Amino acid sequence: MNLDDEQESSNIVDRRGERGGGGGMRLPIGGGKLGIGGMIVVGVIALLLGQNPLELIGAVGGSSVGGSGVGQPRQAVEPAAPAKLDGAHDRFIAKVLRSTERTRGEQFPDQLSKPYPQPKLVLFEGGAGSGCGQADSGMGPFYCPADRQVYLDASFFDDLSRRFGAPGDFAAAYVIAHEVGHHIQTVLRISAEVQKARRASGLAQGNALSVRQELQADCFAGVWAHHNRDLLEPGDIEEGLRAAQAIGDDTLQQKAGARVKPESFTHGTSAQRMRWLQAGLQSGQMNSCDTFAARRL
């Protein structure tokens, strides 16, 4: 991506001075305890999937039927300091976020007849408190609907390249845009409606709703890319599609040596994730991202 002329967002906040409870962080799960080793396992699954990993371990509602619900804070979060954009990673993140603000700031009044409330993006290192519970670097990036902030440890870029085989700046930008897609869902109350429906559903149906929600966020990321084609360089779109392919539920289960179980999918197959990213990229319209009405995912 060529971001040389892109401005930097002022909505980056810095929590990198916090260590978030050190190496002994443990959270309840199913009546037991999940230590840091288990957190890393959860993080591998959740990393880049666009889902708040805290949902996977029951720290916030939405991970299972009968959860506490989107938007219910679990702890107070102290005000964060403005980010000091010293490194290339910081500036890249700030510029990508700014491009999403610019794009959504134009689309919301035009397509939805309302202003776009910009989210904050919190940079942390090791661990930090969030409105959805304790964030840990092993979890990867996630969006917290309770405080409407994206949480990101910039070291995840290395994982994206080495562990998931999806290098490139546009691959990283796609994931950031996906998380912002969850913010859009929260603003439009799509997330709240999904969580309400999941609480009234069985596990398989709840998972199916989660898949549609995640694929919509992929599509929203594609819409962002459509309106920022002037920032793209040769090979960028392929980078994004490789990232989408690498984090499909079926691909992750296969890589883990497990049997592929479609009923357990919560984010969609590799083919579905690539298809909806391309759908947004081709149309440039948010109304083309109605995965909930789609008969074919």
C-alpha positions in Angstrom: 0.0 0.0 0.0 1.1 3.5 -0.7 0.2 5.5 2.4 2.7 8.3 1.9 0.0 11.0 1.4 -2.5 9.6 3.9 -3.0 11.5 7.1 -2.7 9.9 10.5 -5.7 9.3 12.7 -5.9 11.2 16.0 -7.9 8.3 17.5 -4.9 6.1 18.4 -4.4 5.7 22.1 -1.5 4.3 23.9 -1.7 1.6 26.6 1.7 0.1 26.0 2.9 1.1 29.5 0.4 -1.3 31.0 1.3 -4.9 31.5 -2.2 -6.1 32.3 -1.6 -8.5 35.2 1.7 -10.1 34.2 2.2 -13.7 33.3 -0.3 -15.1 35.8 -3.5 -14.0 34.1 -6.2 -16.5 34.6 -9.9 -16.3 33.6 -12.8 -18.6 34.5 -14.0 -21.0 31.9 -16.6 -23.7 32.4 -16.0 -23.8 36.1 -12.3 -24.1 35.8 -9.4 -21.8 35.1 -7.7 -20.9 31.9 -4.0 -20.2 32.3 -1.7 -18.2 30.0 -1.0 -21.4 28.0 -4.6 -21.9 27.3 -5.0 -18.2 26.5 -2.3 -18.6 23.8 -4.2 -21.5 22.3 -7.4 -19.5 22.2 -5.4 -16.6 20.7 -4.1 -18.7 17.9 -7.7 -19.6 17.0 -9.0 -16.1 17.4 -6.1 -14.2 15.9 -7.1 -12.4 12.8 -10.6 -14.0 12.8 -12.1 -10.6 13.8 -13.7 -12.0 16.9 -13.0 -10.7 20.4 -11.1 -13.6 21.9 -12.5 -12.8 25.3 -15.9 -14.0 23.9 -14.3 -17.4 23.2 -13.5 -17.8 26.9 -16.7 -16.4 28.3 -15.3 -13.1 29.4 -18.1 -11.2 27.5 -21.5 -12.2 26.2 -21.9 -13.6 22.8 -19.5 -16.6 23.0 -22.3 -18.9 23.8 -26.1 -19.0 24.2 -27.1 -17.2 27.3 -24.1 -14.9 27.5 -24.3 -11.5 29.3 -24.8 -9.6 26.0 -22.9 -7.2 23.9 -22.0 -3.9 25.4 -21.9 -4.8 29.1 -18.6 -3.6 30.6 -16.8 -5.9 32.9 -14.4 -3.3 34.4 -13.7 0.4 34.3 -10.9 1.4 32.1 -8.6 4.4 32.9 -8.3 7.1 30.2 -5.5 6.3 27.8 -2.7 8.6 26.8 -2.5 9.8 23.2 -0.3 7.5 21.2 3.3 8.5 20.4 3.7 7.6 16.8 7.4 6.9 16.7 7.7 3.7 14.7 6.7 2.6 11.2 4.1 0.2 12.7 2.5 3.0 14.6 2.3 5.3 11.7 1.0 2.5 9.4 -1.8 1.7 11.8 -2.7 5.4 12.3 -2.9 5.9 8.5 -5.0 2.8 7.9 -7.4 3.9 10.6 -7.5 7.4 9.2 -8.4 5.9 5.8 -11.3 4.1 7.3 -12.5 7.3 9.1 -12.4 9.2 5.8 -14.2 6.5 3.9 -16.9 5.9 6.5 -17.3 9.6 7.2 -18.4 10.0 3.5 -20.5 6.8 3.3 -22.5 7.1 6.5 -24.2 10.4 5.6 -24.6 9.4 1.9 -25.8 5.8 2.4 -27.2 5.8 5.9 -28.2 9.4 6.5 -26.3 9.6 9.7 -22.8 10.7 10.9 -20.1 8.2 11.5 -18.9 8.0 15.1 -15.2 7.2 14.9 -13.8 4.4 17.1 -10.6 4.6 19.0 -7.8 2.1 18.4 -5.8 1.1 21.5 -2.2 0.0 21.1 -1.1 -2.2 23.9 1.9 -4.4 24.7 1.6 -7.6 26.7 -1.7 -6.8 28.3 -4.2 -4.0 29.0 -7.7 -3.5 30.5 -10.6 -3.1 28.1 -14.3 -2.6 28.6 -14.8 -6.3 27.7 -12.2 -7.6 30.2 -8.5 -8.1 30.2 -6.7 -7.9 26.8 -3.6 -10.0 26.2 -1.2 -9.9 23.3 -1.7 -13.6 22.7 -5.3 -12.9 21.8 -4.6 -10.9 18.7 -6.6 -7.9 17.6 -10.2 -7.5 18.6 -13.1 -5.0 18.8 -14.8 -4.4 22.2 -18.4 -3.2 21.7 -18.6 -2.2 25.4 -16.2 0.7 24.9 -16.3 0.8 21.1 -12.6 0.5 20.7 -10.3 -1.7 18.7 -7.4 -3.4 20.6 -4.2 -4.2 18.9 -0.7 -5.3 19.8 1.4 -4.4 16.8 3.5 -7.6 17.3 0.6 -9.4 15.6 1.9 -8.3 12.2 4.8 -10.8 12.7 2.3 -13.6 13.5 0.3 -12.7 10.5 3.3 -13.2 8.3 5.1 -16.1 10.0 2.3 -18.2 11.5 -0.5 -17.6 9.1 1.5 -17.2 5.9 -0.1 -13.9 5.0 2.6 -11.3 4.8 2.1 -7.8 3.4 0.8 -4.4 4.5 -2.6 -4.8 2.8 -3.2 -8.1 4.6 -2.6 -6.3 7.9 -4.8 -3.4 6.8 -7.6 -5.8 5.8 -7.6 -7.1 9.4 -7.8 -3.6 10.9 -10.6 -2.7 8.4 -12.4 -5.9 9.5 -12.3 -4.9 13.1 -13.7 -1.5 12.2 -16.4 -3.4 10.4 -17.4 -4.8 13.8 -17.6 -1.2 15.0 -20.0 -0.4 12.2 -22.1 -3.4 13.2 -22.2 -2.1 16.8 -23.2 1.4 15.7 -26.0 0.1 13.5 -27.1 -2.3 16.3 -26.5 -5.3 14.1 -24.3 -6.9 16.8 -26.9 -6.4 19.5 -29.5 -8.1 17.3 -27.2 -11.0 16.5 -26.4 -11.5 20.2 -30.1 -11.4 21.1 -30.9 -14.0 18.4 -27.9 -16.2 19.5 -29.1 -16.2 23.1 -32.5 -17.5 21.9 -30.9 -20.1 19.6 -29.2 -23.5 19.9 -25.5 -23.8 19.5 -25.4 -24.7 15.8 -27.8 -21.9 14.9 -25.9 -19.4 17.1 -22.7 -20.4 15.3 -24.4 -19.9 11.9 -25.4 -16.4 12.9 -21.8 -15.7 14.0 -20.6 -16.8 10.6 -22.9 -14.3 8.9 -21.8 -11.5 11.2 -18.1 -12.2 10.6 -18.6 -12.4 6.8 -20.4 -9.1 6.9 -17.3 -7.5 8.6 -15.2 -9.0 5.8 -17.5 -7.4 3.2 -17.3 -4.1 5.0 -13.5 -4.4 4.8 -13.8 -4.9 1.1 -16.0 -1.8 0.7 -13.3 0.2 2.5 -10.7 -1.2 0.0 -12.9 -0.3 -3.0 -12.9 3.3 -2.0 -9.2 3.3 -1.4 -8.0 1.8 -4.6 -5.7 4.7 -5.1 -3.7 3.5 -2.1 -3.3 0.0 -3.4 -0.3 -1.3 -5.2 0.1 -4.4 -7.5 -0.4 -7.6 -5.4 -2.2 -5.9 -2.5 -5.6 -7.5 -3.3 -3.9 -10.9 -3.5 -2.4 -10.3 -0.1 -5.8 -9.6 1.4 -7.3 -12.7 -0.2 -4.4 -14.8 1.1 -5.1 -13.5 4.6 -8.9 -14.3 4.2 -8.0 -17.8 2.9 -5.6 -18.5 5.7 -8.1 -17.7 8.5 -11.1 -19.6 7.3 -12.5 -22.0 9.8 -12.0 -25.1 7.6 -8.4 -24.2 6.9 -7.6 -23.6 10.6 -9.2 -26.9 11.6 -7.2 -28.7 8.9 -4.0 -27.1 10.0 -4.7 -28.1 13.6 -5.0 -31.7 12.5 -8.7 -31.8 13.5 -11.7 -33.1 11.6 -13.5 -30.3 9.7 -16.8 -29.7 11.5 -19.0 -27.2 9.6 -21.4 -27.0 12.5 -18.7 -25.6 14.7 -17.7 -22.8 12.3 -18.1 -19.3 13.7 -16.3 -17.2 11.0 -16.9 -19.0 7.7 -14.8 -21.1 5.4 -11.8 -19.8 3.5 -13.9 -19.6 0.3 -16.7 -17.7 2.0 -14.3 -15.2 3.6 -12.6 -14.5 0.3 -16.0 -14.3 -1.5 -17.4 -11.6 0.8 -14.2 -9.6 0.9 -14.4 -9.6 -2.9 -18.1 -8.7 -2.8 -17.4 -5.5 -0.9 -14.3 -4.8 -3.0 -16.3 -5.0 -6.2 -19.5 -3.1 -5.2 -18.2 -0.4 -2.8 -21.7 -0.3 -1.3 -22.5 -1.3 2.3 -25.9 -2.5 1.3 -24.3 -5.2 -0.7 -23.0 -6.7 2.5 -26.3 -8.1 3.8 -25.0 -11.5 4.7 -28.0 -12.2 6.9 -30.4 -12.1 3.9 -28.0 -14.0 1.6 -29.2 -17.5 0.6 -25.7 -18.5 -0.4 -22.7 -17.6 1.7 
